[in-house]
Amino acid sequence: MIKKVLIANRGEIALRIVRACAEMGVRSAAIYTEPDRYALHVKRADEAYFIGEDPLGGYLDARRIVNLAAETGCDAIHPGYGFLSENAEFSRICNERGIAFIGPSAEVISRMGDKTEARAAMIEAGIPVTPGSNGNLQDLDEALLVAEKLGYPVMLKATSGGGGRGIRRCDTPQELKQQYPRVISEATKAFGSAEVFLEKCIVDPKHIEVQILADKYGNAIHLFERDCSIQRRNQKLIEIAPSPQLTDAQRHYIGDLAVRAAKAVNYENAGTVEFLLTGEDFFFMEMNTRVQVEHTITEAITGVDIVREQIRIAAGLPLRYQQSEIHYRGFALQFRINAEDPKNNFLPSFGKISRYYAPGGPGVRTDTAIYTGYTIPPYFDSMCLKLIVWAMDWEDVLDRGSRALEDMRLQGVKTTASYYQGILHDEEFRSGVFNTSFVVNHPELLNYSEKRHPNDIALAIATAIAAHAGL
């Protein structure tokens, strides 16, 4: 078994990996840059190493991180998500130094990270894909020709894109002409590649993804699906497992597709196969070659510790489960509590957290690295907390989610928590039938109440009295 893992990440996912290591008797080593000097993952890991003043530079220096792992006796590296998690060169360097990369091989990361390569692999495996260009576009003229054949609207996408970036919908030739240089510019800055391709835009689809696990011995299983349709500008806000929108037949069909996709590319470790659902048709969108932010809700409904399985697989152990042993119970929701102001176009709201109480009770889990007094730095993603709730049926999980959001106290920064309360009480959402246009189609949900809780008002009054009295 792996003895010591260097965690090449920060925040809540780093803390999540620390906890998995602790349960397995594996030592953990954290890394941090200057803004994270007092971060919780640094405090909780068995060891922690400073990797520079630059907020982002240290987390993106693949060779330095691998060298540090070797110098400190780590025999594995877990990349988490974001940063270098889908960087093929990072995986390759680990392999060169004899350090286990807790993820798929460099070849698979490279192939699946290239969206046109991924499409070709899925077509070869018989997986339905969205109609689109045959490979990357050479120039704007080719883009216009392909778009005319596909029919508008179309989606212009960065070949190496991810995380919702490098994507633009184009409804007319004029829009395509405007967006083409913008997507190329964004792709070059964000991903270091100017390559783009076109797909037919599936209007108002449901976004369904399937969690898979695969080992080095050719075994692959799925852990059912997650519904990620509640999103804004291709950024997920609320995730659900399993999807309340699928029939059992659809559920088994898409699960089988995901396993077939994994086996087609010799996938190893945890991954996610993402699909768009329109009518009765599923179309492959992409494969994420890492642990997902929303892995938590799959754990909630199946009982499988995905991070623990990642470490076991990287150690060369076979899967502990067969597909027939994987079942799910109830429903789980994950709320991404972002430090953003929904009423101000979701503007980031970084700063010091003056008060934080985690919600609790049956079926409630919080994954976070914040605490009272912690300052959210402006250099990273705005997500500060993941709130996960589970219950046996759909109505109960909605009610539990509302109660847990109400229980939570997070002051000092603006967050998306109150906005989510509005979504939970919306009749369309509660009906269990919605798509990726839900947020756009319900601007009225931004008119949520900002009334302060009586306890908060009492605390403010008490603080003012104490200050006036010199206490």
SULQUISUL-V150272 format. One line per field, one symbol per residue. ss: DSSP state (a for helix, b for strand, c for the rest). phi: phi as a letter, one per 20 degrees, with the letter a starting at -180 (. if undefined). burial: + if it has 16 or more other C-alpha atoms within 10 Angstrom, else -. A space follows every 10 residues. Layout:
BEGIN
ss=???
phi=???
burial=???
END
This chain:
BEGIN
ss=cccbbbbccc aaaaaaaaaa aaaaccbbbb bbcaaaccca aaaaccbbbb ccccccaaaa caaaaaaaaa accccbbbcc cccccccaaa aaaaaacccb bccccaaaaa aaacaaaaaa aaaaccccbc cbccccccca aaaaaaaaaa cccbbbbbcc ccccccbbbb ccaaaaaaaa aaaaaaaaaa accccbbbbb cccccbbbbb bbbbcccccb bbbbbbbbbb bbccbbbbbb bccccccaaa aaaaaaaaaa aaaaccccbb bbbbbbbbcc bbbbbbbbcc ccccaaaaaa aacccaaaaa aaaacccccc ccaaaccccc bbbbbbbbcb baaaccbbcc bbccbbbccc cccbbbbbcc ccccbbcccc ccbbbbbbbb bccaaaaaaa aaaaaaacbb bcccccaaaa aaaaccaaaa accccccaaa acaaaacccc cccaaaaaaa aaaaaaaacc c
phi=.gebdeeeab mffffffgff fffemdfcce cbdgfdgdff fffeffbbcf cpffgdgffd egffffffgf femedbcdem cmlefddfff fffgffemdf eerfffffgf fffeffffgf ffffenefcf gafenfefaf ffgfffffff nffcdecffd frmnemccec ebgfffffeg fffffffffe cmbefcbdcf fefleedccc eccbdfdneb cddmdcddfe bclmdfdcdc cfffddefff ffffffgfff ffffdlfcne acddcddcmd ddcfdadeea fegeggffff edneeffffg ffffenefge cdgfeecccm ccdcdeeeeb dgfdllfgce qeeebbdffb ngmcccdbce agnfdffeec gefdadddcc bfcfffffff ffffffffcc docfcegfff gfffefffff fncbbfegff ecffffeffd fefgffffff ffffffffem e
burial=-+-+++++++ ++++++++++ +----+++++ +++-+++-++ ++-+++-+-- +---++-+++ -+--++-+++ ---+++++++ ++++++++++ +++++---++ ++++++++++ ++++++++++ ++--+-++++ -++-+++--- --++-++--+ -+++++++++ ++--++++++ -++--+--++ --++++++-+ +-++++++++ ++--++++++ ++++++--++ ++++++++++ +--+-+++++ ++++++---- +--+++++++ +++-++++++ +++++++--- -+++++++++ ++++++++++ ++-+-++-++ +++++--++- -------+-+ ++++++++++ ++-----+++ +++--+-++- --++++++++ +--+++---- -+++++++++ +--+--++-+ +++++----+ -+++++++++ ++++----+- ---++++++- ----++---- ---------- ---------- -
END
